Amino acid sequence: MPVPKKITLSLESYKNMAGHSRYNVSDKKAGLKGKILDNKLGVRNQKELDDAETILLSDAYEFFLSKNPKQIKFDVKFLFSIHKYFLETLYKWAGQAREVDISRGKMMFASVNYLPSALKYLDQIFKENQPQRKNTKSSMAGKIAIIHNEFNVIHPFRDGNGRTIRLFIDLLLYSVGFKLVDWNSKPKNEYIHACIKGAVGNHKPMSDFILKRLKK
């Protein structure tokens, strides 16, 4: 499959895909300066930090989509390389497993004490659910939903988890002949609903979400 010369998503599309969100952390000072993530560039304004992340995300998409997908092994190691490339300009912890427990609302993600075993489990999930060109679209959407939701429960990074797994999935689908997923298409709450259901092991809403957006 030919590699696109230039990614056509607009900056606004990248902003929407980014879905910026911060977590509650077990150590209130962990990686923060005030309410802003401590960063290499010394940015102290949240909007400026968000804009920087948006630009880095667009660069990450262009960089990885320029690769030959046949030479990519879609495993946890590659997932971590995506996170590192995406955020290493800003954060010293880019490409590293988090060292602090995080939560969002009532949802507590995998404890740091269990991250090593959780990541081994995630690697197996990736291996067992690699989509193939011969798969039906329904089967492919089901596999992608499992990959997304199992990752989401673990949330291995200090920040940038959602954007990293969505890029990983976009690359995975691109490797088997599909376009990038329109993660921000309406209704806006459909993706959030699918994430919530996926966190308790119900993969169907995410599978339905992906299936409607699978395009050759």
HELIX and SHEET records of a PDB file:
HELIX    1   1 LEU A   11  ALA A   18  1                                   8    
HELIX    2   2 GLN A   46  LEU A   65  1                                  20    
HELIX    3   3 PRO A   69  GLN A   71  5                                   3    
HELIX    4   4 VAL A   76  LEU A   87  1                                  12    
HELIX    5   5 VAL A  112  TYR A  114  5                                   3    
HELIX    6   6 LEU A  115  GLU A  128  1                                  14    
HELIX    7   7 LYS A  137  ILE A  154  1                                  18    
HELIX    8   8 ASN A  161  SER A  175  1                                  15    
HELIX    9   9 ASN A  189  GLY A  198  1                                  10    
HELIX   10  10 LYS A  204  LEU A  211  1                                   8    
SHEET    1   A 3 ASN A  24  VAL A  25  0                                        
SHEET    2   A 3 ILE A 102  ARG A 104 -1                                        
SHEET    3   A 3 MET A 107  MET A 108 -1                                        
SHEET    1   B 2 LEU A  32  LYS A  33  0                                        
SHEET    2   B 2 ILE A  36  LEU A  37 -1                                        
END                                                                             
